[in-house]
Amino acid sequence: MSADSTALKRRRAATAGFHLGAGLLATLWLLPIVLVLVTSLRSFDDVAANGLGSLPHSFTLGNFRQAWVDGGQQRALINSLVVTVPCVLITLALAAMAAFALSRYEMPLRRTLLLLMLGGNLLPPQILLIPVSKLSEIMGIYDTLPALVGVQIGFGVGFYVFVLHGFMRAIPNEIQQAAVVDGAGPWQIFWRIILPLTRPALAALGALAFTWIFNDLLWAITVLRSDTKMPITAALIGLQGQYVSMWNVIAAGSVIAAAPTVAVFLRFQRHFVAGLNLGAVK
Amino acid sequence: MAVLTTTARKTPAVTPPSGGRGRGPVRRTPPLVLAFVLIPLLAEALWVFWPALQGFYLALTSWDGVSPPRFVGFGNFQEMVHDEVFRTAAIDTVLWLVLFGGLSAILGLAAALLLQQERRGVGFYRAALFLPVVFSLVATALVWQAIYQPDGVLNQILQGVGLGSLRHAWLADQDTALYAVIVPALWRQIGYVMVLYLAGLKGIDPSLYEAAKMDGAGRWQRFRHVTLPQLRSVNAVVLSVIVIDSLRSFDVVWSLTRGGPYHSSELLSTYMYSTAFQSLRLGYGSALAVVIFVLAFGVICSYLVRAFREAD
C-alpha cells in the first residue's frame, strides 16, 4: 500500500516535471509569435511611447489596413496565391505522372532518370540563379508571374517524383495486372487505380509544397523586378523598407504573410508532418 | 562515407531483385507512359539542367550581362584567393554549418526525446515547437528584428534582470550580427528536425529497451547503446537535410542584415546574390555558386546513393 503510494507520488512528480519543462519550452517558442500578434494590434504612438516589450495600452486594427492597402500586401498576397496554387497542382500532377511511369513500368534507364530528376532538385539554387534569370529574359517572360511558376515547377518536380515513386512502388502488382487483364490501358490504370491509392501521399506533399512555394523568396527576387509583381515574402521586405521602425505595421504585415501557411498547417497538420517524413525518411 | 554504410541495413529489401529482371519478353513501353516521364523531365531540363550547365560555363567567364561573356578560364577562382570578402563569407558559411547545423540537430533530437512519449498535452507542445516551421524565413526574420532592436524586447529583458550592461544593437554590431541571425534560423529549424527524429524514435522496437532494462542498463546507457544506434539512418537523413539547408540559407540573412555590417554576417549564398544581381558581376557570381555546389557535392552524392539503393 505505502509502496504503491510512493510510486504514485513519484509518477506524479515526474509528470509535473515534464509539463513544467515542456511548458516552459513551448512558451519560449511561442513568445515571439505572441509578441508579433500583440504588436500588430497596438497603435504607433503606444509602441513609440512605451516600447515594443511593454504591455499594450491601445487596440487597433488600423495596422492591418495600412499594410493591406498602403503597403501593397493585398496585391502581394494575390500574386503569391496566383503563383502557389497552380504550382502545387501542376507540380504534383507532373510528378505523379513521372512517378507512375517510373515505378509501374519497365523502361530503360528508369533508375538513372529517377536519380537525375532528384539530383536536379538537390542542386544549390545559386548555380541556377543567373542562367534562369537570363533564360526568362530570352523567353520574354522575365518579370512576369509565369516565369516564377515555371522555375518553381521545374526545380521542385524532381523531389516529388522521388517521393511519389517510393510510394507507388509499394502498391501490389496484382492490382495492376488484374486491370490489364480487364483491358485497361495505362491511362485508366493511372487515373482509376494508382492515383486514388496515392491520395494520402499527394495530400501530404500538397500541404508541404504549398508552404515551400508560398514561403519562397529567392526565386521570386531572381525572376521578378517590379514591386507590383512580387509575392508576399518579397513584399514583406519592401514593407520593412517602407515603414522603417513602424513595428506595428511591419508586425501586421508579418501576420498577414504567415496566416495562409499557418491555416494550411492547422487544417492539414497530420498530412503536413507526414509529408516531412515522407520526404526525408523514405 | 559513413552515411552510405549506415543506411545499408536500414530497410530490408522489399523485393529482392532477381537476375532476370527486365530480360523477359521485350515489351515496348506504351507511348503514353513515355510521355508521362518525358514531360516532367523536359520541364526540369529547361529550368534546371540546362541552366546548371550554363552556370558552370559562366563561372569561367567575365560577364556584365550586357556585352557577350568573355572567357577567362580559372581567373575568377584565382581572384577569390585574394578576395577578403570571399574569405569572410566562406568562414561564416562554415560557422553557419557547424552552429546552425549542429545545434539544430542536437536540440531537435533533445526536443524529440522530451516529447516522444504519447501523453496528455504532448500534441500541444509538439505543435508549439513545430509552428515556426511553416513561417517564411522572411516573416521569421522580421519577428526577430523587432526583438533585436536597440529598444526591443531582448534589451528590455536584459535590463529587467539586471544585465543592462549587455544591452546591444545586436544586428548592427559586427561581432554579434552572424550569431543574431543564426538564432531565428534555429528557432525555425529545430521543430523540423524534431519531427524527423520523432518519426525515427517511433520506429524503434520497444522490446529493445525492455531487454536493455533487464540487463540493468540505465537511462544514459539505453540512450547511448539502443537509441543512438537505432537512429543511424535518421541521423544520415538529418545530416544531409542540414548541410543542404545550411548552404542554401539565404532568406533569413538577406532580410535581417543583407550580409552586413561590413560583410560580418555574409554567407556565400548572400555574397553570390549581391555579386551577381547588385554588382552585376555575373561571371564572378557564377564562380561563387560553383564553390557552393562543390561544398554541397559530397552530401548530394551520398543522398543520391542512398536513393539509388532504395529505388532498386
Contacts between the chains, C-beta under 8 A, distances in Angstrom:
chain1	res1	chain2	res2	distance
A	15	B	119	7.7
A	18	B	114	7.7
A	18	B	119	7.6
A	19	B	121	6.5
A	21	B	114	6.8
A	22	B	114	6.2
A	22	B	115	6.4
A	22	B	121	7.5
A	22	B	122	7.4
A	22	B	125	4.4
A	23	B	125	7.4
A	25	B	111	7.3
A	25	B	114	7.5
A	25	B	125	7.0
A	25	B	128	7.8
A	25	B	129	7.1
A	26	B	124	6.9
A	26	B	125	4.8
A	26	B	128	3.7
A	26	B	129	6.8
A	29	B	128	5.1
A	29	B	129	5.4
A	29	B	131	7.4
A	29	B	132	7.0
A	29	B	187	7.2
A	29	B	191	7.8
A	30	B	128	5.3
A	30	B	131	7.4
A	32	B	132	8.0
A	32	B	143	5.0
A	32	B	144	6.8
A	32	B	147	6.4
A	32	B	187	7.1
A	33	B	131	6.9
A	33	B	132	7.6
A	33	B	143	7.4
A	35	B	143	7.3
A	35	B	146	7.1
A	35	B	147	7.1
A	35	B	153	6.3
A	36	B	143	5.1
A	36	B	146	7.2
A	39	B	146	6.7
A	51	B	151	5.5
A	51	B	156	6.3
A	52	B	146	5.7
A	52	B	147	8.0
A	52	B	149	6.6
A	52	B	151	6.7
A	52	B	152	5.3
A	52	B	153	5.7
A	52	B	156	7.6
A	53	B	152	7.0
A	53	B	153	4.0
A	53	B	156	4.0
A	53	B	157	7.2
A	94	B	39	6.4
A	94	B	40	4.1
A	94	B	43	6.5
A	95	B	40	6.5
A	97	B	36	4.0
A	97	B	37	7.7
A	97	B	39	6.9
A	97	B	40	6.5
A	98	B	36	6.0
A	98	B	37	5.1
A	98	B	39	7.8
A	98	B	40	4.3
A	98	B	41	7.1
A	100	B	33	7.9
A	100	B	36	6.1
A	101	B	29	7.9
A	101	B	33	4.5
A	101	B	34	7.3
A	101	B	36	3.9
A	101	B	37	4.6
A	102	B	37	6.3
A	105	B	29	5.7
A	105	B	30	7.5
A	105	B	33	5.0
A	106	B	22	5.2
A	106	B	27	7.1
A	106	B	29	7.4
A	107	B	29	4.5
A	107	B	33	7.1
A	107	B	34	7.3
A	107	B	37	7.4
A	111	B	308	6.8
A	111	B	311	5.2
A	111	B	312	7.4
A	113	B	37	6.4
A	113	B	41	6.8
A	114	B	307	7.7
A	114	B	311	5.4
A	115	B	304	5.4
A	115	B	307	6.1
A	115	B	308	5.9
A	115	B	311	7.0
A	116	B	41	7.9
A	116	B	49	8.0
A	117	B	40	7.2
A	117	B	41	6.7
A	117	B	44	5.9
A	118	B	304	6.6
A	118	B	307	5.7
A	119	B	300	6.7
A	119	B	304	5.7
A	120	B	44	5.2
A	120	B	48	4.1
A	120	B	49	6.1
A	120	B	52	7.5
A	121	B	48	7.7
A	122	B	244	6.5
A	122	B	296	7.6
A	122	B	300	4.6
A	122	B	303	6.1
A	122	B	304	7.3
A	123	B	48	6.8
A	123	B	52	6.0
A	123	B	293	6.9
A	123	B	296	7.8
A	123	B	300	7.4
A	124	B	244	7.8
A	124	B	247	5.6
A	124	B	248	6.0
A	124	B	269	7.7
A	124	B	289	7.0
A	124	B	292	4.7
A	124	B	293	5.5
A	124	B	296	5.2
A	125	B	248	6.6
A	126	B	268	7.8
A	126	B	269	5.8
A	126	B	272	4.9
A	126	B	273	7.5
A	126	B	288	7.3
A	126	B	289	4.0
A	126	B	292	5.0
A	126	B	293	7.6
A	127	B	51	7.9
A	127	B	52	5.7
A	127	B	55	4.2
A	127	B	56	7.4
A	127	B	286	7.5
A	127	B	289	4.3
A	127	B	290	6.7
A	127	B	292	7.1
A	127	B	293	5.1
A	128	B	47	7.8
A	128	B	48	6.4
A	128	B	51	4.6
A	128	B	52	6.0
A	128	B	55	6.1
A	129	B	272	7.6
A	129	B	273	7.1
A	129	B	276	6.5
A	129	B	277	7.7
A	129	B	285	7.9
A	129	B	289	7.1
A	130	B	54	8.0
A	130	B	55	6.5
A	130	B	58	6.2
A	130	B	276	5.4
A	130	B	282	5.2
A	130	B	285	6.1
A	130	B	286	5.7
A	130	B	289	7.5
A	131	B	50	7.5
A	131	B	51	3.5
A	131	B	52	7.5
A	131	B	54	4.0
A	131	B	55	5.2
A	131	B	58	6.9
A	132	B	47	6.6
A	132	B	51	5.0
A	133	B	277	7.8
A	134	B	54	7.8
A	134	B	65	7.7
A	135	B	46	7.8
A	135	B	47	7.6
A	135	B	50	7.6
A	135	B	51	6.0
A	150	B	43	7.8
A	150	B	46	7.8
A	150	B	47	6.0
A	151	B	47	5.0
A	153	B	43	5.8
A	153	B	47	7.4
A	154	B	43	4.8
A	154	B	44	5.1
A	154	B	46	6.1
A	154	B	47	2.7
A	154	B	48	5.4
A	155	B	44	7.7
A	155	B	47	6.1
A	155	B	48	5.7
A	157	B	40	5.1
A	157	B	43	6.2
A	157	B	44	5.7
A	158	B	44	5.8
A	158	B	48	7.6
A	161	B	40	6.5
A	162	B	307	6.4
A	165	B	311	7.0
A	166	B	310	6.7
A	166	B	311	7.9
A	169	B	14	7.8
A	170	B	14	7.2
A	185	B	30	7.3
A	185	B	32	7.4
A	186	B	30	5.0
A	186	B	32	4.8
A	186	B	33	5.1
A	186	B	36	7.8
A	187	B	32	6.1
A	190	B	36	7.6
A	211	B	134	5.2
A	214	B	136	7.3
A	215	B	134	7.9
A	215	B	135	7.4
A	215	B	136	3.6
A	215	B	137	6.9
A	215	B	138	7.7
A	216	B	136	7.9
A	217	B	136	7.1
A	217	B	137	7.0
A	217	B	138	5.6
A	217	B	250	7.5
A	217	B	251	4.5
A	217	B	254	7.2
A	217	B	255	7.7
A	218	B	250	5.5
A	218	B	251	6.7
A	218	B	273	7.8
A	221	B	277	7.8
A	222	B	277	7.5
A	232	B	136	7.8
A	233	B	136	5.0
A	233	B	138	4.5
A	233	B	139	7.7
A	233	B	251	7.4
A	234	B	138	7.8
A	236	B	136	7.7
A	236	B	138	5.0
A	236	B	139	6.4
A	236	B	142	6.4
A	236	B	255	7.8
A	237	B	138	6.1
A	237	B	254	7.7
A	237	B	255	5.7
A	240	B	142	6.1
A	240	B	145	7.6
A	240	B	255	7.3
A	247	B	146	5.1
A	247	B	149	7.7
A	250	B	142	5.7
A	250	B	146	7.2
A	251	B	142	7.8
A	251	B	143	7.9
A	251	B	146	6.8
A	253	B	142	7.6
A	254	B	139	4.6
A	254	B	142	4.9
A	254	B	143	6.1
A	257	B	136	6.3
A	257	B	138	7.2
A	257	B	139	4.9
A	258	B	134	7.6
A	258	B	135	5.0
A	258	B	136	7.0
A	258	B	139	4.8
A	261	B	134	4.4
A	261	B	135	6.9
A	261	B	136	7.3
A	262	B	131	7.3
A	262	B	134	5.9
A	262	B	135	7.7
A	264	B	134	7.3
A	265	B	131	7.2
A	265	B	134	4.4
A	269	B	127	7.1
A	272	B	134	7.7
A	273	B	130	7.4
A	273	B	195	5.6
A	276	B	192	6.7
A	276	B	195	5.3
A	276	B	196	6.9
A	277	B	195	6.8
A	277	B	196	6.7
A	277	B	199	4.5
A	280	B	196	5.3
A	280	B	237	4.7
A	280	B	238	7.8
A	280	B	241	6.2
A	281	B	196	6.9
A	281	B	199	5.8
A	281	B	200	7.0
A	281	B	233	7.5
A	281	B	234	6.5
A	281	B	237	6.0
A	282	B	310	7.1
